[in-house]
Amino acid sequence: DLKSGKISVDSPIGKGLLGKKVGEIATISVPSGKIELEILSIFRE
């Protein structure tokens, strides 16, 4: 749920972020192409 700032590790975006650290940029393939996301924070609930 990107609107609330939460990403499941089981989602395509979540899988693309696995192993990344705060401050890194992740390039993720999505149906409309590729997107780049900067990791601002990481926490687990």
mmCIF entry with sequence, helices, sheets and N, C-alpha, C, O atoms, coordinates in Angstrom:
data_MODEL
# 
_entry.id   MODEL 
# 
_entity.id                         1 
_entity.type                       polymer 
_entity.pdbx_number_of_molecules   1 
# 
_entity_poly.entity_id                      1 
_entity_poly.type                           'polypeptide(L)' 
_entity_poly.nstd_linkage                   no 
_entity_poly.nstd_monomer                   no 
_entity_poly.pdbx_seq_one_letter_code       DLKSGKISVDSPIGKGLLGKKVGEIATISVPSGKIELEILSIFRE 
_entity_poly.pdbx_seq_one_letter_code_can   DLKSGKISVDSPIGKGLLGKKVGEIATISVPSGKIELEILSIFRE 
_entity_poly.pdbx_strand_id                 A 
# 
loop_
_entity_poly_seq.entity_id 
_entity_poly_seq.num 
_entity_poly_seq.mon_id 
_entity_poly_seq.hetero 
1 1  ASP n 
1 2  LEU n 
1 3  LYS n 
1 4  SER n 
1 5  GLY n 
1 6  LYS n 
1 7  ILE n 
1 8  SER n 
1 9  VAL n 
1 10 ASP n 
1 11 SER n 
1 12 PRO n 
1 13 ILE n 
1 14 GLY n 
1 15 LYS n 
1 16 GLY n 
1 17 LEU n 
1 18 LEU n 
1 19 GLY n 
1 20 LYS n 
1 21 LYS n 
1 22 VAL n 
1 23 GLY n 
1 24 GLU n 
1 25 ILE n 
1 26 ALA n 
1 27 THR n 
1 28 ILE n 
1 29 SER n 
1 30 VAL n 
1 31 PRO n 
1 32 SER n 
1 33 GLY n 
1 34 LYS n 
1 35 ILE n 
1 36 GLU n 
1 37 LEU n 
1 38 GLU n 
1 39 ILE n 
1 40 LEU n 
1 41 SER n 
1 42 ILE n 
1 43 PHE n 
1 44 ARG n 
1 45 GLU n 
# 
_struct_asym.id          A 
_struct_asym.entity_id   1 
# 
loop_
_struct_conf.conf_type_id 
_struct_conf.id 
_struct_conf.pdbx_PDB_helix_id 
_struct_conf.beg_label_comp_id 
_struct_conf.beg_label_asym_id 
_struct_conf.beg_label_seq_id 
_struct_conf.pdbx_beg_PDB_ins_code 
_struct_conf.end_label_comp_id 
_struct_conf.end_label_asym_id 
_struct_conf.end_label_seq_id 
_struct_conf.pdbx_end_PDB_ins_code 
_struct_conf.beg_auth_comp_id 
_struct_conf.beg_auth_asym_id 
_struct_conf.beg_auth_seq_id 
_struct_conf.end_auth_comp_id 
_struct_conf.end_auth_asym_id 
_struct_conf.end_auth_seq_id 
_struct_conf.pdbx_PDB_helix_class 
_struct_conf.details 
_struct_conf.pdbx_PDB_helix_length 
HELX_P HELX_P1 AA1 LEU A 2  ? SER A 4  ? LEU A 2  SER A 4  5 ? 3 
HELX_P HELX_P2 AA2 PRO A 12 ? LEU A 17 ? PRO A 12 LEU A 17 1 ? 6 
# 
_struct_conf_type.id          HELX_P 
_struct_conf_type.criteria    ? 
_struct_conf_type.reference   ? 
# 
_struct_sheet.id               AA1 
_struct_sheet.type             ? 
_struct_sheet.number_strands   2 
_struct_sheet.details          ? 
# 
_struct_sheet_order.sheet_id     AA1 
_struct_sheet_order.range_id_1   1 
_struct_sheet_order.range_id_2   2 
_struct_sheet_order.offset       ? 
_struct_sheet_order.sense        anti-parallel 
# 
loop_
_struct_sheet_range.sheet_id 
_struct_sheet_range.id 
_struct_sheet_range.beg_label_comp_id 
_struct_sheet_range.beg_label_asym_id 
_struct_sheet_range.beg_label_seq_id 
_struct_sheet_range.pdbx_beg_PDB_ins_code 
_struct_sheet_range.end_label_comp_id 
_struct_sheet_range.end_label_asym_id 
_struct_sheet_range.end_label_seq_id 
_struct_sheet_range.pdbx_end_PDB_ins_code 
_struct_sheet_range.beg_auth_comp_id 
_struct_sheet_range.beg_auth_asym_id 
_struct_sheet_range.beg_auth_seq_id 
_struct_sheet_range.end_auth_comp_id 
_struct_sheet_range.end_auth_asym_id 
_struct_sheet_range.end_auth_seq_id 
AA1 1 ILE A 25 ? VAL A 30 ? ILE A 25 VAL A 30 
AA1 2 GLY A 33 ? GLU A 38 ? GLY A 33 GLU A 38 
# 
loop_
_atom_site.group_PDB 
_atom_site.id 
_atom_site.type_symbol 
_atom_site.label_atom_id 
_atom_site.label_alt_id 
_atom_site.label_comp_id 
_atom_site.label_asym_id 
_atom_site.label_entity_id 
_atom_site.label_seq_id 
_atom_site.pdbx_PDB_ins_code 
_atom_site.Cartn_x 
_atom_site.Cartn_y 
_atom_site.Cartn_z 
_atom_site.occupancy 
_atom_site.B_iso_or_equiv 
_atom_site.pdbx_formal_charge 
_atom_site.auth_seq_id 
_atom_site.auth_comp_id 
_atom_site.auth_asym_id 
_atom_site.auth_atom_id 
_atom_site.pdbx_PDB_model_num 
ATOM 1   N N  . ASP A 1 1  ? 0.854  -1.184  0.000   1.00 0.00 ? 1  ASP A N  1 
ATOM 2   C CA . ASP A 1 1  ? 0.000  0.000   0.000   1.00 0.00 ? 1  ASP A CA 1 
ATOM 3   C C  . ASP A 1 1  ? 0.893  1.239   0.000   1.00 0.00 ? 1  ASP A C  1 
ATOM 4   O O  . ASP A 1 1  ? 1.215  1.779   1.058   1.00 0.00 ? 1  ASP A O  1 
ATOM 5   N N  . LEU A 1 2  ? 1.280  1.673   -1.160  1.00 0.00 ? 2  LEU A N  1 
ATOM 6   C CA . LEU A 1 2  ? 2.209  2.799   -1.272  1.00 0.00 ? 2  LEU A CA 1 
ATOM 7   C C  . LEU A 1 2  ? 1.645  4.088   -0.693  1.00 0.00 ? 2  LEU A C  1 
ATOM 8   O O  . LEU A 1 2  ? 2.403  4.921   -0.195  1.00 0.00 ? 2  LEU A O  1 
ATOM 9   N N  . LYS A 1 3  ? 0.329  4.269   -0.749  1.00 0.00 ? 3  LYS A N  1 
ATOM 10  C CA . LYS A 1 3  ? -0.267 5.499   -0.218  1.00 0.00 ? 3  LYS A CA 1 
ATOM 11  C C  . LYS A 1 3  ? -0.029 5.639   1.277   1.00 0.00 ? 3  LYS A C  1 
ATOM 12  O O  . LYS A 1 3  ? 0.126  6.754   1.775   1.00 0.00 ? 3  LYS A O  1 
ATOM 13  N N  . SER A 1 4  ? 0.002  4.525   1.999   1.00 0.00 ? 4  SER A N  1 
ATOM 14  C CA . SER A 1 4  ? 0.255  4.580   3.444   1.00 0.00 ? 4  SER A CA 1 
ATOM 15  C C  . SER A 1 4  ? 1.734  4.383   3.762   1.00 0.00 ? 4  SER A C  1 
ATOM 16  O O  . SER A 1 4  ? 2.125  4.377   4.930   1.00 0.00 ? 4  SER A O  1 
ATOM 17  N N  . GLY A 1 5  ? 2.565  4.219   2.715   1.00 0.00 ? 5  GLY A N  1 
ATOM 18  C CA . GLY A 1 5  ? 4.000  4.070   2.927   1.00 0.00 ? 5  GLY A CA 1 
ATOM 19  C C  . GLY A 1 5  ? 4.435  2.671   3.300   1.00 0.00 ? 5  GLY A C  1 
ATOM 20  O O  . GLY A 1 5  ? 5.542  2.481   3.805   1.00 0.00 ? 5  GLY A O  1 
ATOM 21  N N  . LYS A 1 6  ? 3.577  1.679   3.057   1.00 0.00 ? 6  LYS A N  1 
ATOM 22  C CA . LYS A 1 6  ? 3.901  0.298   3.409   1.00 0.00 ? 6  LYS A CA 1 
ATOM 23  C C  . LYS A 1 6  ? 4.020  -0.541  2.149   1.00 0.00 ? 6  LYS A C  1 
ATOM 24  O O  . LYS A 1 6  ? 3.205  -0.433  1.232   1.00 0.00 ? 6  LYS A O  1 
ATOM 25  N N  . ILE A 1 7  ? 5.055  -1.383  2.119   1.00 0.00 ? 7  ILE A N  1 
ATOM 26  C CA . ILE A 1 7  ? 5.288  -2.255  0.973   1.00 0.00 ? 7  ILE A CA 1 
ATOM 27  C C  . ILE A 1 7  ? 5.505  -3.665  1.493   1.00 0.00 ? 7  ILE A C  1 
ATOM 28  O O  . ILE A 1 7  ? 6.374  -3.892  2.335   1.00 0.00 ? 7  ILE A O  1 
ATOM 29  N N  . SER A 1 8  ? 4.724  -4.610  0.999   1.00 0.00 ? 8  SER A N  1 
ATOM 30  C CA . SER A 1 8  ? 4.878  -6.007  1.392   1.00 0.00 ? 8  SER A CA 1 
ATOM 31  C C  . SER A 1 8  ? 6.129  -6.584  0.745   1.00 0.00 ? 8  SER A C  1 
ATOM 32  O O  . SER A 1 8  ? 6.418  -6.289  -0.414  1.00 0.00 ? 8  SER A O  1 
ATOM 33  N N  . VAL A 1 9  ? 6.875  -7.406  1.484   1.00 0.00 ? 9  VAL A N  1 
ATOM 34  C CA . VAL A 1 9  ? 8.056  -8.059  0.918   1.00 0.00 ? 9  VAL A CA 1 
ATOM 35  C C  . VAL A 1 9  ? 7.663  -9.083  -0.137  1.00 0.00 ? 9  VAL A C  1 
ATOM 36  O O  . VAL A 1 9  ? 8.511  -9.527  -0.910  1.00 0.00 ? 9  VAL A O  1 
ATOM 37  N N  . ASP A 1 10 ? 6.392  -9.465  -0.180  1.00 0.00 ? 10 ASP A N  1 
ATOM 38  C CA . ASP A 1 10 ? 5.911  -10.432 -1.163  1.00 0.00 ? 10 ASP A CA 1 
ATOM 39  C C  . ASP A 1 10 ? 5.474  -9.780  -2.472  1.00 0.00 ? 10 ASP A C  1 
ATOM 40  O O  . ASP A 1 10 ? 5.213  -10.478 -3.452  1.00 0.00 ? 10 ASP A O  1 
ATOM 41  N N  . SER A 1 11 ? 5.392  -8.457  -2.499  1.00 0.00 ? 11 SER A N  1 
ATOM 42  C CA . SER A 1 11 ? 4.977  -7.751  -3.712  1.00 0.00 ? 11 SER A CA 1 
ATOM 43  C C  . SER A 1 11 ? 6.167  -7.613  -4.665  1.00 0.00 ? 11 SER A C  1 
ATOM 44  O O  . SER A 1 11 ? 7.314  -7.720  -4.232  1.00 0.00 ? 11 SER A O  1 
ATOM 45  N N  . PRO A 1 12 ? 5.910  -7.377  -5.957  1.00 0.00 ? 12 PRO A N  1 
ATOM 46  C CA . PRO A 1 12 ? 7.019  -7.174  -6.897  1.00 0.00 ? 12 PRO A CA 1 
ATOM 47  C C  . PRO A 1 12 ? 7.951  -6.036  -6.475  1.00 0.00 ? 12 PRO A C  1 
ATOM 48  O O  . PRO A 1 12 ? 9.170  -6.154  -6.598  1.00 0.00 ? 12 PRO A O  1 
ATOM 49  N N  . ILE A 1 13 ? 7.382  -4.941  -5.982  1.00 0.00 ? 13 ILE A N  1 
ATOM 50  C CA . ILE A 1 13 ? 8.220  -3.821  -5.528  1.00 0.00 ? 13 ILE A CA 1 
ATOM 51  C C  . ILE A 1 13 ? 9.012  -4.238  -4.298  1.00 0.00 ? 13 ILE A C  1 
ATOM 52  O O  . ILE A 1 13 ? 10.208 -3.960  -4.209  1.00 0.00 ? 13 ILE A O  1 
ATOM 53  N N  . GLY A 1 14 ? 8.363  -4.901  -3.351  1.00 0.00 ? 14 GLY A N  1 
ATOM 54  C CA . GLY A 1 14 ? 9.045  -5.369  -2.145  1.00 0.00 ? 14 GLY A CA 1 
ATOM 55  C C  . GLY A 1 14 ? 10.202 -6.295  -2.474  1.00 0.00 ? 14 GLY A C  1 
ATOM 56  O O  . GLY A 1 14 ? 11.276 -6.188  -1.882  1.00 0.00 ? 14 GLY A O  1 
ATOM 57  N N  . LYS A 1 15 ? 9.988  -7.197  -3.410  1.00 0.00 ? 15 LYS A N  1 
ATOM 58  C CA . LYS A 1 15 ? 11.054 -8.123  -3.813  1.00 0.00 ? 15 LYS A CA 1 
ATOM 59  C C  . LYS A 1 15 ? 12.220 -7.370  -4.441  1.00 0.00 ? 15 LYS A C  1 
ATOM 60  O O  . LYS A 1 15 ? 13.378 -7.742  -4.250  1.00 0.00 ? 15 LYS A O  1 
ATOM 61  N N  . GLY A 1 16 ? 11.915 -6.308  -5.192  1.00 0.00 ? 16 GLY A N  1 
ATOM 62  C CA . GLY A 1 16 ? 12.973 -5.504  -5.805  1.00 0.00 ? 16 GLY A CA 1 
ATOM 63  C C  . GLY A 1 16 ? 13.764 -4.694  -4.799  1.00 0.00 ? 16 GLY A C  1 
ATOM 64  O O  . GLY A 1 16 ? 14.887 -4.274  -5.082  1.00 0.00 ? 16 GLY A O  1 
ATOM 65  N N  . LEU A 1 17 ? 13.187 -4.470  -3.622  1.00 0.00 ? 17 LEU A N  1 
ATOM 66  C CA . LEU A 1 17 ? 13.858 -3.690  -2.582  1.00 0.00 ? 17 LEU A CA 1 
ATOM 67  C C  . LEU A 1 17 ? 14.668 -4.556  -1.622  1.00 0.00 ? 17 LEU A C  1 
ATOM 68  O O  . LEU A 1 17 ? 15.500 -4.042  -0.873  1.00 0.00 ? 17 LEU A O  1 
ATOM 69  N N  . LEU A 1 18 ? 14.430 -5.859  -1.640  1.00 0.00 ? 18 LEU A N  1 
ATOM 70  C CA . LEU A 1 18 ? 15.130 -6.745  -0.706  1.00 0.00 ? 18 LEU A CA 1 
ATOM 71  C C  . LEU A 1 18 ? 16.641 -6.618  -0.857  1.00 0.00 ? 18 LEU A C  1 
ATOM 72  O O  . LEU A 1 18 ? 17.165 -6.608  -1.970  1.00 0.00 ? 18 LEU A O  1 
ATOM 73  N N  . GLY A 1 19 ? 17.323 -6.522  0.254   1.00 0.00 ? 19 GLY A N  1 
ATOM 74  C CA . GLY A 1 19 ? 18.778 -6.429  0.256   1.00 0.00 ? 19 GLY A CA 1 
ATOM 75  C C  . GLY A 1 19 ? 19.314 -5.015  0.108   1.00 0.00 ? 19 GLY A C  1 
ATOM 76  O O  . GLY A 1 19 ? 20.521 -4.799  0.216   1.00 0.00 ? 19 GLY A O  1 
ATOM 77  N N  . LYS A 1 20 ? 18.446 -4.057  -0.135  1.00 0.00 ? 20 LYS A N  1 
ATOM 78  C CA . LYS A 1 20 ? 18.883 -2.668  -0.281  1.00 0.00 ? 20 LYS A CA 1 
ATOM 79  C C  . LYS A 1 20 ? 19.002 -2.007  1.085   1.00 0.00 ? 20 LYS A C  1 
ATOM 80  O O  . LYS A 1 20 ? 18.393 -2.451  2.058   1.00 0.00 ? 20 LYS A O  1 
ATOM 81  N N  . LYS A 1 21 ? 19.794 -0.941  1.144   1.00 0.00 ? 21 LYS A N  1 
ATOM 82  C CA . LYS A 1 21 ? 20.015 -0.202  2.385   1.00 0.00 ? 21 LYS A CA 1 
ATOM 83  C C  . LYS A 1 21 ? 19.496 1.223   2.235   1.00 0.00 ? 21 LYS A C  1 
ATOM 84  O O  . LYS A 1 21 ? 19.314 1.715   1.122   1.00 0.00 ? 21 LYS A O  1 
ATOM 85  N N  . VAL A 1 22 ? 19.262 1.876   3.364   1.00 0.00 ? 22 VAL A N  1 
ATOM 86  C CA . VAL A 1 22 ? 18.812 3.269   3.356   1.00 0.00 ? 22 VAL A CA 1 
ATOM 87  C C  . VAL A 1 22 ? 19.806 4.103   2.549   1.00 0.00 ? 22 VAL A C  1 
ATOM 88  O O  . VAL A 1 22 ? 21.019 3.986   2.721   1.00 0.00 ? 22 VAL A O  1 
ATOM 89  N N  . GLY A 1 23 ? 19.273 4.940   1.674   1.00 0.00 ? 23 GLY A N  1 
ATOM 90  C CA . GLY A 1 23 ? 20.096 5.798   0.832   1.00 0.00 ? 23 GLY A CA 1 
ATOM 91  C C  . GLY A 1 23 ? 20.361 5.225   -0.550  1.00 0.00 ? 23 GLY A C  1 
ATOM 92  O O  . GLY A 1 23 ? 20.773 5.958   -1.449  1.00 0.00 ? 23 GLY A O  1 
ATOM 93  N N  . GLU A 1 24 ? 20.135 3.933   -0.737  1.00 0.00 ? 24 GLU A N  1 
ATOM 94  C CA . GLU A 1 24 ? 20.360 3.311   -2.038  1.00 0.00 ? 24 GLU A CA 1 
ATOM 95  C C  . GLU A 1 24 ? 19.172 3.559   -2.965  1.00 0.00 ? 24 GLU A C  1 
ATOM 96  O O  . GLU A 1 24 ? 18.060 3.835   -2.516  1.00 0.00 ? 24 GLU A O  1 
ATOM 97  N N  . ILE A 1 25 ? 19.432 3.456   -4.256  1.00 0.00 ? 25 ILE A N  1 
ATOM 98  C CA . ILE A 1 25 ? 18.398 3.567   -5.282  1.00 0.00 ? 25 ILE A CA 1 
ATOM 99  C C  . ILE A 1 25 ? 18.161 2.169   -5.838  1.00 0.00 ? 25 ILE A C  1 
ATOM 100 O O  . ILE A 1 25 ? 19.105 1.472   -6.209  1.00 0.00 ? 25 ILE A O  1 
ATOM 101 N N  . ALA A 1 26 ? 16.898 1.766   -5.893  1.00 0.00 ? 26 ALA A N  1 
ATOM 102 C CA . ALA A 1 26 ? 16.532 0.465   -6.450  1.00 0.00 ? 26 ALA A CA 1 
ATOM 103 C C  . ALA A 1 26 ? 15.829 0.693   -7.781  1.00 0.00 ? 26 ALA A C  1 
ATOM 104 O O  . ALA A 1 26 ? 14.916 1.514   -7.870  1.00 0.00 ? 26 ALA A O  1 
ATOM 105 N N  . THR A 1 27 ? 16.250 -0.029  -8.813  1.00 0.00 ? 27 THR A N  1 
ATOM 106 C CA . THR A 1 27 ? 15.568 -0.006  -10.105 1.00 0.00 ? 27 THR A CA 1 
ATOM 107 C C  . THR A 1 27 ? 14.708 -1.255  -10.177 1.00 0.00 ? 27 THR A C  1 
ATOM 108 O O  . THR A 1 27 ? 15.214 -2.373  -10.080 1.00 0.00 ? 27 THR A O  1 
ATOM 109 N N  . ILE A 1 28 ? 13.406 -1.062  -10.348 1.00 0.00 ? 28 ILE A N  1 
ATOM 110 C CA . ILE A 1 28 ? 12.456 -2.164  -10.259 1.00 0.00 ? 28 ILE A CA 1 
ATOM 111 C C  . ILE A 1 28 ? 11.627 -2.226  -11.535 1.00 0.00 ? 28 ILE A C  1 
ATOM 112 O O  . ILE A 1 28 ? 11.135 -1.208  -12.022 1.00 0.00 ? 28 ILE A O  1 
ATOM 113 N N  . SER A 1 29 ? 11.481 -3.441  -12.070 1.00 0.00 ? 29 SER A N  1 
ATOM 114 C CA . SER A 1 29 ? 10.635 -3.649  -13.247 1.00 0.00 ? 29 SER A CA 1 
ATOM 115 C C  . SER A 1 29 ? 9.180  -3.747  -12.819 1.00 0.00 ? 29 SER A C  1 
ATOM 116 O O  . SER A 1 29 ? 8.834  -4.519  -11.925 1.00 0.00 ? 29 SER A O  1 
ATOM 117 N N  . VAL A 1 30 ? 8.339  -2.964  -13.461 1.00 0.00 ? 30 VAL A N  1 
ATOM 118 C CA . VAL A 1 30 ? 6.894  -2.977  -13.224 1.00 0.00 ? 30 VAL A CA 1 
ATOM 119 C C  . VAL A 1 30 ? 6.216  -3.124  -14.593 1.00 0.00 ? 30 VAL A C  1 
ATOM 120 O O  . VAL A 1 30 ? 6.871  -2.957  -15.623 1.00 0.00 ? 30 VAL A O  1 
ATOM 121 N N  . PRO A 1 31 ? 4.915  -3.434  -14.617 1.00 0.00 ? 31 PRO A N  1 
ATOM 122 C CA . PRO A 1 31 ? 4.249  -3.640  -15.908 1.00 0.00 ? 31 PRO A CA 1 
ATOM 123 C C  . PRO A 1 31 ? 4.416  -2.489  -16.905 1.00 0.00 ? 31 PRO A C  1 
ATOM 124 O O  . PRO A 1 31 ? 4.450  -2.724  -18.113 1.00 0.00 ? 31 PRO A O  1 
ATOM 125 N N  . SER A 1 32 ? 4.520  -1.265  -16.423 1.00 0.00 ? 32 SER A N  1 
ATOM 126 C CA . SER A 1 32 ? 4.645  -0.117  -17.332 1.00 0.00 ? 32 SER A CA 1 
ATOM 127 C C  . SER A 1 32 ? 6.089  0.225   -17.688 1.00 0.00 ? 32 SER A C  1 
ATOM 128 O O  . SER A 1 32 ? 6.329  1.203   -18.397 1.00 0.00 ? 32 SER A O  1 
ATOM 129 N N  . GLY A 1 33 ? 7.052  -0.556  -17.212 1.00 0.00 ? 33 GLY A N  1 
ATOM 130 C CA . GLY A 1 33 ? 8.462  -0.305  -17.502 1.00 0.00 ? 33 GLY A CA 1 
ATOM 131 C C  . GLY A 1 33 ? 9.310  -0.468  -16.263 1.00 0.00 ? 33 GLY A C  1 
ATOM 132 O O  . GLY A 1 33 ? 9.130  -1.418  -15.501 1.00 0.00 ? 33 GLY A O  1 
ATOM 133 N N  . LYS A 1 34 ? 10.239 0.458   -16.056 1.00 0.00 ? 34 LYS A N  1 
ATOM 134 C CA . LYS A 1 34 ? 11.107 0.413   -14.877 1.00 0.00 ? 34 LYS A CA 1 
ATOM 135 C C  . LYS A 1 34 ? 10.939 1.697   -14.083 1.00 0.00 ? 34 LYS A C  1 
ATOM 136 O O  . LYS A 1 34 ? 10.739 2.775   -14.642 1.00 0.00 ? 34 LYS A O  1 
ATOM 137 N N  . ILE A 1 35 ? 11.026 1.556   -12.764 1.00 0.00 ? 35 ILE A N  1 
ATOM 138 C CA . ILE A 1 35 ? 10.972 2.724   -11.890 1.00 0.00 ? 35 ILE A CA 1 
ATOM 139 C C  . ILE A 1 35 ? 12.184 2.700   -10.973 1.00 0.00 ? 35 ILE A C  1 
ATOM 140 O O  . ILE A 1 35 ? 12.736 1.638   -10.685 1.00 0.00 ? 35 ILE A O  1 
ATOM 141 N N  . GLU A 1 36 ? 12.588 3.862   -10.522 1.00 0.00 ? 36 GLU A N  1 
ATOM 142 C CA . GLU A 1 36 ? 13.672 3.972   -9.552  1.00 0.00 ? 36 GLU A CA 1 
ATOM 143 C C  . GLU A 1 36 ? 13.094 4.502   -8.252  1.00 0.00 ? 36 GLU A C  1 
ATOM 144 O O  . GLU A 1 36 ? 12.360 5.490   -8.238  1.00 0.00 ? 36 GLU A O  1 
ATOM 145 N N  . LEU A 1 37 ? 13.438 3.831   -7.160  1.00 0.00 ? 37 LEU A N  1 
ATOM 146 C CA . LEU A 1 37 ? 12.979 4.244   -5.838  1.00 0.00 ? 37 LEU A CA 1 
ATOM 147 C C  . LEU A 1 37 ? 14.176 4.424   -4.927  1.00 0.00 ? 37 LEU A C  1 
ATOM 148 O O  . LEU A 1 37 ? 15.071 3.579   -4.899  1.00 0.00 ? 37 LEU A O  1 
ATOM 149 N N  . GLU A 1 38 ? 14.200 5.522   -4.180  1.00 0.00 ? 38 GLU A N  1 
ATOM 150 C CA . GLU A 1 38 ? 15.245 5.740   -3.181  1.00 0.00 ? 38 GLU A CA 1 
ATOM 151 C C  . GLU A 1 38 ? 14.740 5.211   -1.843  1.00 0.00 ? 38 GLU A C  1 
ATOM 152 O O  . GLU A 1 38 ? 13.604 5.479   -1.451  1.00 0.00 ? 38 GLU A O  1 
ATOM 153 N N  . ILE A 1 39 ? 15.585 4.461   -1.149  1.00 0.00 ? 39 ILE A N  1 
ATOM 154 C CA . ILE A 1 39 ? 15.225 3.904   0.150   1.00 0.00 ? 39 ILE A CA 1 
ATOM 155 C C  . ILE A 1 39 ? 15.417 4.997   1.196   1.00 0.00 ? 39 ILE A C  1 
ATOM 156 O O  . ILE A 1 39 ? 16.542 5.424   1.453   1.00 0.00 ? 39 ILE A O  1 
ATOM 157 N N  . LEU A 1 40 ? 14.322 5.448   1.797   1.00 0.00 ? 40 LEU A N  1 
ATOM 158 C CA . LEU A 1 40 ? 14.371 6.507   2.808   1.00 0.00 ? 40 LEU A CA 1 
ATOM 159 C C  . LEU A 1 40 ? 14.428 5.945   4.213   1.00 0.00 ? 40 LEU A C  1 
ATOM 160 O O  . LEU A 1 40 ? 15.096 6.513   5.077   1.00 0.00 ? 40 LEU A O  1 
ATOM 161 N N  . SER A 1 41 ? 13.743 4.846   4.459   1.00 0.00 ? 41 SER A N  1 
ATOM 162 C CA . SER A 1 41 ? 13.768 4.204   5.773   1.00 0.00 ? 41 SER A CA 1 
ATOM 163 C C  . SER A 1 41 ? 13.330 2.760   5.615   1.00 0.00 ? 41 SER A C  1 
ATOM 164 O O  . SER A 1 41 ? 12.662 2.394   4.648   1.00 0.00 ? 41 SER A O  1 
ATOM 165 N N  . ILE A 1 42 ? 13.719 1.951   6.586   1.00 0.00 ? 42 ILE A N  1 
ATOM 166 C CA . ILE A 1 42 ? 13.357 0.536   6.598   1.00 0.00 ? 42 ILE A CA 1 
ATOM 167 C C  . ILE A 1 42 ? 12.928 0.183   8.007   1.00 0.00 ? 42 ILE A C  1 
ATOM 168 O O  . ILE A 1 42 ? 13.633 0.473   8.974   1.00 0.00 ? 42 ILE A O  1 
ATOM 169 N N  . PHE A 1 43 ? 11.764 -0.445  8.118   1.00 0.00 ? 43 PHE A N  1 
ATOM 170 C CA . PHE A 1 43 ? 11.331 -0.971  9.419   1.00 0.00 ? 43 PHE A CA 1 
ATOM 171 C C  . PHE A 1 43 ? 10.377 -2.119  9.181   1.00 0.00 ? 43 PHE A C  1 
ATOM 172 O O  . PHE A 1 43 ? 9.765  -2.230  8.119   1.00 0.00 ? 43 PHE A O  1 
ATOM 173 N N  . ARG A 1 44 ? 10.261 -2.964  10.175  1.00 0.00 ? 44 ARG A N  1 
ATOM 174 C CA . ARG A 1 44 ? 9.409  -4.138  10.071  1.00 0.00 ? 44 ARG A CA 1 
ATOM 175 C C  . ARG A 1 44 ? 8.344  -4.071  11.149  1.00 0.00 ? 44 ARG A C  1 
ATOM 176 O O  . ARG A 1 44 ? 8.629  -3.751  12.302  1.00 0.00 ? 44 ARG A O  1 
ATOM 177 N N  . GLU A 1 45 ? 7.119  -4.376  10.763  1.00 0.00 ? 45 GLU A N  1 
ATOM 178 C CA . GLU A 1 45 ? 6.018  -4.385  11.733  1.00 0.00 ? 45 GLU A CA 1 
ATOM 179 C C  . GLU A 1 45 ? 5.584  -5.796  12.015  1.00 0.00 ? 45 GLU A C  1 
ATOM 180 O O  . GLU A 1 45 ? 4.668  -6.013  12.808  1.00 0.00 ? 45 GLU A O  1 
# 
